[in-house]
């Protein structure tokens, strides 16, 4: 997969805006950051889109089907999710909230708006999932992604 250089520059500017002055914190694939040790948000540099994905909470096998039904129901009201989608990431065994921005015409202000919306909804769903006995993200040193981690 080719690196989208123009989009990568916007992602690096966004990382700086968040207070990460060293652009080396952002690799060609993007970067990830952990918010209040609750959610991890990855900002991925894909060829045709900028993909924001938040990992909200690990899932338990015993409530996987019930949880999946809840997430599907929540996806029916896209206004409440600001266009994002909830799902289960089987590889990470975690609930995920994702949103994609088209690369063409991407501006820093649009990335900021998408990030803010995703963050707000991620923290809300993290709380809702914890209220339903989901576990918070582990405080492990190992990140959920292989991208540059900003903590």
Backbone as ProteinMPNN parsed JSONL, in Angstrom:
{"seq_chain_A": "XXXXXXXXXXXXXXXXXXXXXXXXXXXXXXXXXXXXXXXXXXXXXXXXXXXXXXXXXXXXXXXXXXXXXXXXXXXXXXXXXXXXXXXXXXXXXXXXXXXXXXXXXXXXXXXXXXXXXXXXXXXXXXXXXXXXXXXXXXXXXXXXXXXXXXX", "coords_chain_A": {"N_chain_A": [[0.843, -1.179, 0.0], [0.553, 2.196, -0.854], [1.929, 5.19, 0.568], [0.046, 7.924, 1.589], [1.126, 10.907, 1.135], [0.339, 13.645, 1.328], [-1.852, 13.525, 3.041], [-0.573, 12.413, 5.235], [1.015, 14.545, 6.075], [-0.955, 16.28, 7.061], [-1.899, 14.735, 9.17], [0.418, 14.706, 10.752], [0.569, 17.445, 11.386], [-1.744, 17.613, 12.896], [-1.066, 15.959, 15.057], [0.934, 17.566, 16.167], [-0.651, 19.728, 16.905], [-2.015, 18.545, 18.97], [-0.086, 18.579, 20.823], [2.172, 17.075, 20.486], [5.158, 17.547, 19.611], [7.234, 16.338, 18.24], [7.497, 15.106, 15.167], [8.289, 12.583, 14.594], [6.86, 10.909, 16.13], [4.785, 10.124, 14.645], [4.266, 7.662, 12.341], [4.478, 6.324, 8.951], [2.061, 5.019, 8.759], [0.39, 6.312, 10.483], [-0.775, 7.311, 13.724], [-1.278, 6.563, 17.226], [-3.096, 7.172, 20.222], [-3.614, 7.087, 23.746], [-6.351, 7.794, 25.717], [-6.901, 9.065, 28.827], [-6.365, 6.551, 29.894], [-8.477, 4.991, 29.115], [-9.626, 4.76, 26.505], [-8.256, 3.876, 23.331], [-7.235, 5.668, 20.58], [-6.716, 5.344, 17.223], [-5.261, 6.94, 14.49], [-5.269, 6.482, 11.283], [-3.311, 6.429, 8.383], [-4.438, 5.868, 5.431], [-4.471, 4.919, 1.962], [-6.651, 6.058, 0.437], [-8.233, 7.181, 2.338], [-8.61, 8.655, 5.601], [-8.566, 6.968, 8.456], [-10.172, 6.797, 11.468], [-10.106, 5.111, 14.443], [-11.389, 3.893, 17.411], [-10.627, 2.01, 20.231], [-12.593, 0.675, 22.622], [-13.27, -1.013, 24.834], [-12.354, -4.204, 26.144], [-13.888, -7.32, 25.195], [-16.021, -9.796, 26.668], [-16.28, -13.262, 26.289], [-18.613, -14.53, 27.165], [-20.697, -12.667, 26.98], [-20.751, -11.856, 24.398], [-22.559, -12.143, 22.123], [-24.892, -10.808, 22.998], [-23.798, -8.273, 23.406], [-22.987, -7.669, 20.784], [-25.49, -7.479, 19.528], [-26.483, -5.212, 20.845], [-24.684, -3.268, 19.928], [-25.224, -3.336, 17.174], [-27.856, -2.4, 17.172], [-27.418, 0.19, 18.146], [-26.057, 1.262, 15.97], [-28.053, 1.846, 14.19], [-28.961, 4.411, 14.606], [-27.498, 6.77, 13.255], [-27.176, 9.501, 13.575], [-26.752, 9.902, 16.293], [-24.271, 8.776, 16.553], [-22.687, 10.357, 15.055], [-22.047, 9.648, 12.433], [-20.205, 7.633, 12.737], [-19.317, 4.132, 13.259], [-20.14, 1.378, 15.308], [-18.604, -1.631, 16.444], [-17.229, -4.96, 16.737], [-13.923, -5.763, 17.141], [-12.448, -8.521, 16.058], [-9.774, -9.377, 16.056], [-8.485, -7.892, 18.06], [-10.187, -8.365, 20.072], [-12.011, -6.498, 21.115], [-14.351, -3.815, 21.676], [-15.051, -1.541, 19.13], [-15.088, 1.753, 17.756], [-15.51, 3.363, 14.778], [-14.549, 5.7, 12.194], [-14.425, 7.151, 8.994], [-12.643, 9.409, 6.939], [-12.619, 10.923, 3.794], [-9.706, 11.09, 1.806], [-9.259, 12.961, -0.218], [-9.221, 16.387, -0.393], [-8.998, 16.658, 2.341], [-8.767, 18.469, 5.33], [-7.082, 20.065, 8.064], [-8.858, 21.135, 9.99], [-11.155, 19.611, 9.58], [-10.278, 17.054, 10.257], [-9.761, 17.52, 12.967], [-12.383, 18.048, 13.89], [-13.619, 15.563, 13.358], [-12.07, 13.91, 15.012], [-12.682, 15.021, 17.552], [-15.451, 14.46, 17.706], [-15.373, 11.641, 17.578], [-13.889, 11.099, 19.881], [-15.598, 12.12, 21.939], [-17.846, 10.405, 21.629], [-16.596, 7.969, 22.02], [-15.726, 8.043, 24.712], [-18.208, 8.221, 25.962], [-19.382, 5.742, 25.169], [-17.499, 4.025, 26.272], [-18.011, 4.4, 28.998], [-20.703, 3.51, 29.073], [-20.34, 0.82, 28.345], [-18.759, -0.075, 30.463], [-20.573, 0.217, 32.526], [-22.138, -1.896, 31.907], [-20.688, -4.053, 32.694], [-18.414, -4.493, 31.131], [-14.888, -4.653, 30.728], [-12.373, -2.165, 31.504], [-9.805, -0.806, 29.322], [-6.801, -2.669, 29.432], [-4.041, -1.865, 31.603], [-1.64, -2.261, 30.312], [1.735, -2.27, 29.096], [2.027, -2.936, 26.489], [0.874, -1.791, 23.429], [-2.348, -1.663, 21.743], [-2.086, -1.452, 19.086], [0.268, -1.416, 16.364], [1.301, 0.989, 15.736], [2.846, 4.248, 16.11], [2.791, 5.224, 19.446], [1.237, 7.559, 21.436], [1.197, 8.658, 24.577]], "CA_chain_A": [[0.0, 0.0, 0.0], [1.318, 3.43, -0.945], [1.72, 6.185, 1.615], [-0.588, 9.169, 1.152], [2.008, 11.915, 1.732], [-0.402, 14.87, 1.667], [-2.633, 13.217, 4.24], [0.38, 12.212, 6.324], [1.399, 15.875, 6.57], [-2.081, 16.772, 7.87], [-1.888, 13.946, 10.41], [1.541, 15.21, 11.555], [0.145, 18.746, 11.918], [-2.728, 17.345, 13.939], [-0.317, 15.471, 16.221], [1.549, 18.764, 16.762], [-1.736, 20.486, 17.528], [-2.323, 17.85, 20.222], [1.022, 18.785, 21.746], [3.271, 16.173, 20.186], [6.008, 18.362, 18.745], [8.139, 15.501, 17.471], [6.745, 14.425, 14.114], [8.719, 11.186, 14.555], [5.831, 10.134, 16.823], [3.841, 9.696, 13.616], [4.923, 6.919, 11.267], [3.749, 6.398, 7.678], [0.717, 4.463, 8.926], [-0.383, 7.197, 11.347], [-0.379, 7.234, 15.124], [-2.319, 6.189, 18.179], [-2.934, 7.743, 21.546], [-4.504, 6.562, 24.78], [-7.02, 8.89, 26.406], [-7.259, 8.79, 30.221], [-6.249, 5.108, 30.088], [-9.804, 4.416, 28.884], [-9.785, 4.395, 25.098], [-7.13, 4.114, 22.432], [-7.686, 6.147, 19.28], [-5.731, 5.259, 16.151], [-5.515, 7.756, 13.306], [-4.552, 5.691, 10.295], [-3.078, 7.021, 7.072], [-4.691, 4.911, 4.361], [-4.271, 5.554, 0.656], [-7.788, 6.857, -0.02], [-9.009, 7.707, 3.466], [-8.025, 8.764, 6.935], [-9.438, 6.123, 9.261], [-10.069, 6.973, 12.913], [-10.722, 3.973, 15.115], [-11.211, 3.914, 18.865], [-10.867, 0.75, 20.927], [-13.296, 1.165, 23.8], [-13.227, -1.939, 25.964], [-12.292, -5.608, 25.732], [-15.169, -8.016, 25.327], [-16.026, -11.103, 27.318], [-16.925, -14.259, 25.431], [-19.943, -14.908, 27.652], [-21.742, -11.713, 26.591], [-20.4, -11.393, 23.054], [-23.744, -12.046, 21.258], [-25.728, -9.723, 23.529], [-23.079, -7.034, 23.129], [-23.059, -7.441, 19.347], [-26.851, -7.006, 19.244], [-26.563, -3.835, 21.352], [-23.923, -2.415, 19.015], [-25.978, -3.248, 15.919], [-28.991, -1.512, 17.423], [-26.883, 1.556, 18.255], [-25.661, 1.718, 14.635], [-29.227, 2.298, 13.434], [-29.128, 5.852, 14.781], [-26.219, 7.363, 12.873], [-27.068, 10.867, 14.092], [-26.167, 9.834, 17.636], [-22.867, 8.361, 16.438], [-22.028, 11.34, 14.179], [-21.558, 8.974, 11.236], [-19.272, 6.554, 13.075], [-19.923, 2.807, 13.391], [-19.684, 0.528, 16.406], [-18.449, -3.032, 16.096], [-16.298, -5.758, 17.529], [-12.695, -6.096, 16.424], [-12.121, -9.88, 16.493], [-8.329, -9.52, 16.258], [-8.124, -7.296, 19.344], [-11.228, -8.764, 21.032], [-12.416, -5.247, 21.753], [-15.376, -3.009, 21.024], [-14.408, -0.459, 18.383], [-15.89, 2.793, 17.12], [-14.661, 3.838, 13.686], [-15.035, 6.752, 11.313], [-13.502, 7.392, 7.882], [-12.66, 10.672, 6.199], [-12.011, 10.796, 2.471], [-8.418, 11.78, 1.711], [-9.341, 14.096, -1.133], [-9.721, 17.615, 0.219], [-8.929, 16.608, 3.806], [-8.156, 19.629, 5.972], [-6.809, 19.911, 9.486], [-10.068, 21.432, 10.772], [-12.079, 18.47, 9.444], [-9.703, 15.982, 11.072], [-10.002, 17.912, 14.364], [-13.808, 17.851, 14.162], [-13.867, 14.12, 13.388], [-11.431, 13.4, 16.224], [-13.475, 15.465, 18.707], [-16.686, 13.671, 17.726], [-15.041, 10.26, 17.921], [-13.488, 11.082, 21.286], [-16.8, 12.268, 22.769], [-18.648, 9.185, 21.561], [-15.795, 6.881, 22.595], [-15.787, 8.119, 26.176], [-19.58, 7.87, 26.333], [-19.566, 4.298, 25.031], [-16.647, 3.365, 27.265], [-18.781, 4.435, 30.245], [-21.856, 2.615, 28.928], [-19.864, -0.562, 28.359], [-18.335, -0.395, 31.826], [-21.793, 0.054, 33.317], [-22.659, -3.222, 31.582], [-19.688, -5.012, 33.147], [-17.244, -4.659, 30.271], [-13.677, -4.269, 31.439], [-11.629, -1.074, 30.867], [-8.587, -1.235, 28.649], [-5.76, -3.055, 30.385], [-2.975, -0.888, 31.765], [-0.426, -2.917, 29.849], [2.692, -1.476, 28.342], [1.867, -3.293, 25.086], [-0.243, -1.098, 22.787], [-3.245, -2.479, 20.944], [-1.729, -1.309, 17.679], [1.717, -1.37, 16.166], [1.656, 2.336, 15.302], [3.468, 5.097, 17.125], [1.855, 5.421, 20.551], [1.399, 8.798, 22.185], [0.458, 8.499, 25.838]], "C_chain_A": [[0.891, 1.246, 0.0], [0.968, 4.366, 0.205], [1.1, 7.429, 0.989], [0.16, 10.308, 1.843], [1.268, 13.178, 2.154], [-1.208, 14.665, 2.948], [-1.726, 13.031, 5.452], [0.814, 13.55, 6.918], [0.291, 16.48, 7.44], [-2.124, 16.038, 9.202], [-0.754, 14.415, 11.322], [1.213, 16.574, 12.161], [-0.854, 18.566, 13.056], [-2.043, 16.843, 15.211], [0.364, 16.637, 16.932], [0.519, 19.593, 17.505], [-2.148, 19.867, 18.863], [-1.193, 17.972, 21.24], [2.196, 17.862, 21.532], [4.151, 16.837, 19.142], [6.895, 17.533, 17.83], [7.345, 14.727, 16.42], [7.197, 12.976, 13.939], [7.737, 10.292, 15.311], [4.804, 9.579, 15.847], [4.616, 8.933, 12.55], [4.06, 6.995, 10.007], [2.318, 5.891, 7.785], [-0.178, 5.363, 9.77], [0.131, 7.145, 12.766], [-1.571, 6.855, 15.985], [-2.045, 6.884, 19.495], [-3.97, 7.15, 22.485], [-5.038, 7.748, 25.564], [-7.442, 8.431, 27.795], [-7.218, 7.303, 30.563], [-7.6, 4.401, 29.931], [-9.963, 3.922, 27.453], [-8.49, 4.678, 24.346], [-7.712, 4.546, 21.101], [-6.515, 6.084, 18.308], [-6.176, 6.172, 15.02], [-4.635, 7.161, 12.218], [-4.496, 6.39, 8.944], [-3.252, 5.935, 6.015], [-4.682, 5.65, 3.03], [-5.417, 6.485, 0.255], [-8.624, 7.448, 1.106], [-8.133, 7.823, 4.708], [-9.003, 8.048, 7.853], [-9.148, 6.367, 10.738], [-10.786, 5.802, 13.557], [-10.368, 4.017, 16.592], [-11.53, 2.533, 19.419], [-11.361, 1.109, 22.32], [-13.165, 0.277, 25.024], [-13.08, -3.352, 25.431], [-13.659, -6.261, 25.931], [-14.963, -9.341, 26.055], [-16.782, -12.065, 26.413], [-18.359, -14.552, 25.868], [-21.043, -13.911, 27.279], [-21.534, -11.164, 25.18], [-21.631, -11.188, 22.164], [-24.641, -10.902, 21.711], [-25.093, -8.361, 23.228], [-23.17, -6.681, 21.645], [-24.436, -6.913, 18.953], [-27.03, -5.559, 19.7], [-25.852, -2.872, 20.404], [-24.633, -2.256, 17.672], [-27.159, -2.3, 16.061], [-28.529, -0.055, 17.484], [-26.508, 2.118, 16.885], [-26.835, 2.2, 13.795], [-29.44, 3.797, 13.552], [-27.794, 6.541, 14.522], [-26.063, 8.798, 13.353], [-26.413, 10.872, 15.466], [-24.695, 9.447, 17.607], [-22.064, 9.297, 15.539], [-21.389, 10.681, 12.961], [-20.56, 7.864, 11.493], [-20.041, 5.235, 13.19], [-19.29, 2.054, 14.55], [-19.565, -0.911, 15.919], [-17.518, -3.729, 17.062], [-15.095, -6.061, 16.643], [-12.26, -7.487, 16.892], [-10.634, -10.069, 16.794], [-7.909, -9.017, 17.638], [-9.087, -7.69, 20.463], [-11.674, -7.563, 21.853], [-13.559, -4.612, 20.967], [-14.665, -1.833, 20.368], [-15.454, 0.49, 17.811], [-15.017, 3.378, 16.019], [-15.37, 4.857, 12.81], [-13.986, 6.979, 10.238], [-13.734, 8.758, 7.266], [-12.008, 10.423, 4.847], [-10.724, 11.624, 2.428], [-8.498, 13.039, 0.862], [-9.965, 15.299, -0.429], [-9.677, 17.626, 1.739], [-8.181, 17.832, 4.339], [-8.002, 19.353, 7.459], [-8.064, 20.135, 10.329], [-11.065, 20.282, 10.715], [-11.575, 17.285, 10.259], [-9.939, 16.271, 12.549], [-11.459, 17.658, 14.746], [-14.142, 16.358, 14.271], [-13.281, 13.496, 14.649], [-12.251, 13.765, 17.462], [-14.766, 14.664, 18.832], [-16.417, 12.235, 18.151], [-14.657, 10.149, 19.392], [-14.701, 11.177, 22.206], [-17.617, 10.984, 22.8], [-17.904, 7.988, 22.158], [-15.869, 6.876, 24.112], [-17.182, 7.778, 26.683], [-19.786, 6.363, 26.272], [-18.666, 3.516, 25.98], [-17.385, 3.292, 28.606], [-19.962, 3.485, 30.178], [-21.436, 1.154, 28.994], [-19.401, -0.973, 29.747], [-19.526, -0.569, 32.748], [-22.425, -1.307, 33.083], [-21.605, -4.303, 31.792], [-18.585, -5.319, 32.146], [-16.039, -4.152, 31.054], [-13.014, -3.088, 30.743], [-10.4, -1.625, 30.159], [-7.531, -1.604, 29.678], [-4.669, -2.001, 30.439], [-1.638, -1.463, 31.352], [0.492, -1.93, 29.142], [2.552, -1.759, 26.848], [0.68, -2.558, 24.491], [-1.115, -2.078, 22.012], [-2.898, -2.41, 19.466], [-0.216, -1.224, 17.569], [2.181, 0.005, 15.708], [2.334, 3.092, 16.44], [2.438, 5.406, 18.201], [2.211, 6.699, 21.284], [0.566, 8.668, 23.447], [0.54, 9.781, 26.627]], "O_chain_A": [[1.857, 1.333, 0.758], [-0.141, 4.335, 0.74], [1.583, 7.924, -0.03], [-0.13, 10.639, 2.993], [1.539, 13.725, 3.223], [-1.236, 15.53, 3.823], [-2.068, 13.441, 6.562], [0.965, 13.67, 8.134], [0.581, 17.124, 8.448], [-2.359, 16.65, 10.244], [-0.94, 14.514, 12.534], [1.54, 16.832, 13.319], [-0.808, 19.284, 14.055], [-2.399, 17.255, 16.315], [0.372, 16.694, 18.161], [0.78, 20.097, 18.597], [-2.576, 20.573, 19.776], [-1.323, 17.523, 22.379], [3.135, 17.867, 22.329], [3.919, 16.704, 17.94], [7.267, 17.991, 16.749], [6.607, 13.8, 16.752], [6.557, 12.217, 13.211], [7.764, 9.07, 15.163], [4.045, 8.67, 16.183], [5.521, 9.486, 11.924], [3.024, 7.659, 10.004], [1.457, 6.284, 6.998], [-1.396, 5.186, 9.768], [1.325, 6.959, 12.997], [-2.714, 6.83, 15.527], [-0.893, 7.151, 19.839], [-5.061, 6.762, 22.068], [-4.275, 8.601, 26.019], [-8.248, 7.51, 27.928], [-7.961, 6.848, 31.433], [-7.838, 3.353, 30.531], [-10.388, 2.789, 27.224], [-7.738, 5.592, 24.683], [-8.583, 3.872, 20.552], [-5.465, 6.686, 18.535], [-7.347, 6.169, 14.64], [-3.414, 7.317, 12.231], [-5.505, 6.877, 8.435], [-2.325, 5.175, 5.738], [-4.864, 6.867, 2.985], [-5.169, 7.592, -0.222], [-9.612, 8.137, 0.854], [-7.086, 7.189, 4.836], [-10.145, 8.481, 8.007], [-8.025, 6.169, 11.202], [-11.947, 5.534, 13.249], [-9.204, 4.16, 16.969], [-12.574, 1.957, 19.115], [-10.659, 1.755, 23.098], [-12.969, 0.772, 26.134], [-13.623, -3.672, 24.373], [-14.472, -5.804, 26.735], [-13.875, -9.916, 26.049], [-17.812, -11.709, 25.84], [-19.224, -14.796, 25.028], [-22.217, -14.281, 27.264], [-22.087, -10.123, 24.824], [-21.737, -10.151, 21.509], [-25.098, -10.11, 20.886], [-25.783, -7.417, 22.842], [-23.405, -5.525, 21.292], [-24.538, -6.001, 18.133], [-27.665, -4.767, 19.004], [-26.36, -1.789, 20.114], [-24.642, -1.167, 17.098], [-27.427, -1.493, 15.171], [-29.184, 0.829, 16.932], [-26.628, 3.322, 16.659], [-26.638, 2.889, 12.794], [-30.051, 4.396, 12.668], [-27.054, 6.855, 15.454], [-24.939, 9.271, 13.523], [-25.608, 11.752, 15.768], [-23.953, 9.759, 18.539], [-20.883, 9.052, 15.29], [-20.323, 11.099, 12.509], [-20.111, 7.213, 10.55], [-21.272, 5.228, 13.215], [-18.075, 2.086, 14.748], [-20.344, -1.351, 15.074], [-17.083, -3.162, 18.064], [-15.245, -6.556, 15.526], [-11.754, -7.627, 18.006], [-10.274, -10.835, 17.688], [-7.081, -9.636, 18.306], [-8.852, -7.399, 21.636], [-11.713, -7.592, 23.083], [-13.715, -4.836, 19.766], [-13.789, -1.208, 20.967], [-16.552, 0.081, 17.434], [-13.908, 3.84, 16.287], [-16.596, 4.878, 12.697], [-12.79, 7.0, 10.53], [-14.87, 9.201, 7.096], [-10.96, 9.782, 4.768], [-10.675, 12.733, 2.961], [-7.883, 14.056, 1.182], [-11.09, 15.232, 0.065], [-10.257, 18.512, 2.366], [-7.103, 18.177, 3.855], [-8.702, 18.517, 8.03], [-8.304, 19.397, 11.285], [-11.749, 20.007, 11.701], [-12.37, 16.586, 10.887], [-10.282, 15.364, 13.307], [-11.733, 17.11, 15.814], [-14.867, 15.947, 15.176], [-13.916, 12.654, 15.282], [-12.489, 12.918, 18.322], [-15.136, 14.24, 19.926], [-17.137, 11.677, 18.979], [-15.06, 9.204, 20.07], [-14.821, 10.398, 23.152], [-18.031, 10.528, 23.865], [-18.524, 7.096, 22.738], [-16.054, 5.826, 24.727], [-17.326, 7.121, 27.714], [-20.306, 5.769, 27.217], [-19.05, 2.442, 26.442], [-17.385, 2.253, 29.266], [-20.204, 2.731, 31.121], [-22.107, 0.341, 29.63], [-19.629, -2.109, 30.163], [-19.499, -1.406, 33.651], [-23.152, -1.82, 33.933], [-21.635, -5.345, 31.137], [-17.883, -6.318, 32.301], [-16.177, -3.311, 31.943], [-13.073, -2.995, 29.517], [-10.007, -2.772, 30.374], [-7.385, -0.919, 30.691], [-4.399, -1.323, 29.448], [-0.616, -1.182, 31.976], [0.054, -0.887, 28.656], [2.917, -0.92, 26.025], [-0.432, -2.687, 25.004], [-0.682, -3.178, 21.668], [-3.371, -3.23, 18.679], [0.484, -0.992, 18.554], [3.341, 0.168, 15.328], [2.382, 2.625, 17.578], [1.32, 5.812, 17.884], [3.353, 6.892, 21.702], [-0.66, 8.578, 23.372], [-0.014, 9.869, 27.723]]}, "name": "protein", "num_of_chains": 1, "seq": "XXXXXXXXXXXXXXXXXXXXXXXXXXXXXXXXXXXXXXXXXXXXXXXXXXXXXXXXXXXXXXXXXXXXXXXXXXXXXXXXXXXXXXXXXXXXXXXXXXXXXXXXXXXXXXXXXXXXXXXXXXXXXXXXXXXXXXXXXXXXXXXXXXXXXXX"}
